Amino acid sequence: MDSSEIRRGTMTELAHFIPDENLRAAILAKFAAESRIASTNVRVGVLNGIAHLAGEVDSLAKRSMAEDLAREIPGVRGIVNRIEAPGAPNPSRTVNLDLSPNPKDDSP
């Protein structure tokens, strides 16, 4: 299967081509590159393409930023954001899935 066939597939099909540990590593690298998130206590796990974020940050902006950064990783099918922050819903359990039929195409 070539890359054009993968791009035409669904997010579910794409997630099968990117192992969870690779997605986790990509999310952690993205967090490390963002100075406002790098110094926070955010943990990441990925299961079946769904990123699970947990830990604690000092603002809702950082909580949202962590979710947004994780969502930018191609192959991430959804986010479970359990990061605690002042003003965040308690318990912080929002599941955001991308159920669109066409995945993001990040190719040039």
Protein Blocks (a to p, Z undefined) as FASTA:
>chain_A
ZZklmmmmcfklmmmmmcfklmmmmmmmmmmmmmklmmpccddddeehiacdedddfbfk
lmmmmmmmmmmpghiabdcdfbdcehiacddddddddfbfbdcdfbZZ
